[in-house]
């Protein structure tokens, strides 16, 4: 079953770009990554999905129901953490969270205390006394306090220190084990690599790749670094299968996908000082897709 179904979702802002024909599905129980640099269209997609803004065309469903027609009903089962959080500064943290819990018509007091303990959040403090990172913790607790079936996260870790980020990831994994579906939007690729099973890559408002994380990181790509004793023509390694080629002084680096024997023939004709072959990280693969599509 698909918890999220997005088909040809488009949002125009006049002369400004929004999103164009965005389509992807998120399966029940999945942690799905939505990645791209800032300004690529991640937040616009999420806000349109949540009916916070209206689409120009296309459709979006959550739990099989149209997001606009059944918005209030759907949102009872969704936990949402926006990229930026804003609160009533004069309220205490516990008062704000109790106020949020009142919309779900269930007793969330035990869950609030559990989450606050995990995130090391002082419930007695006033909002305006909190640092940016602690305000982000409030947003995390607020998004999870009602045990939602779907969690939508937009750049969730900004402001959190590394230790708290790890606690947050552990918390998400526990929620996922219980059956919760998670849409994880980020421009930090290492986070997506840790958490997600599939990923959609967005560039300038369009989806350019929808892939399993394991496929993105499989052995089709190899990262080469070659140190040579003499200079060579900068186009020597411009052959089929070579991407992200860089020639600086006597050091050549590139990603290669294809018949390994072909590239080794090229290398064997060069006077080599050192040769390194390793798996590329997700960042390098991601940039390859961006350059390729560009």
Phi, psi and omega in degrees: 000138176267124177281323177240131175230113179243126182231116174051039182288126182227137175225117179260141175240046182069239180283340180275144180281139173248251175230153188226115174050045179284127180221128169192159178241147174240123184279155178300132179080007183266150165255108189252129180267140178231104191237153179165159180291167178302135181090001182283339180122009182295308183294323178298319178299313182295316181295325176291318177302322182272005181062025173283333170226155184268139178286154173281327176196172181090182183218157176216134178233144171232132185056031179078006183244142179300131187294330180278315184291322185246026185311303182301322180292316181296318187294343176295337183250015181242138169252126185234129174241107179287167180293329177233136182246137179228135185225172171286108189299328187280349182280152169281156182303313183296323179293320178297316182291322176295321177298316178297319181295332183296339180285344186258357176052045175212158180280109183253008188299317180295317182293323178299315180295319179298312182293321179297322179293317179298317184271004179055052183250126179278111184287344185271348182284156174276149183303318184287355175266358185270148172286170178300318180297320179289329174294325176294324176297320177301317179297322178295312179298317179300322182285339186248353191295338183258015180052061183291156176279336180227131177245126178246119186241124180246106183049061192286339190261358180299130181094346179269137177286164185305320180296317180289327175301316181295319176299320179295316178298319178298320179297317179296320178297320178297318178297319180294322178299328178284354177111002182286135176271142185228128169255115188246105181259130183199156169257000180265104191291329180297327178294313180297320180298322180290322196259328200255152177263328176227162184213143169248131178256126182245138179221124177049044174085359181238145173284122180254347179200136174231115193210154169289142180300322180297326179289321177299327185257011185287183188275010179294329179258140172233145178257123181251138169228120185238125174253126185242161182274335181231160180286153177227168176299133184295344179261005185303320183264013177279079179234170180302131178099346180268130179227160178055040182290130176226128177237109181231118185054242181250027180238126179243131176229148176191163168262143180229136175226119181151204181287113184298333180293327180294315181288328179292329176296319178295318182294324184293343180270003182249144177282101190265137172266316178211151178222128178236130176231124182211173177283134176288151175275172185298326180302315181292321177296317180300312181295329176298316179296319180296316179293322181296314180291329179295000000 
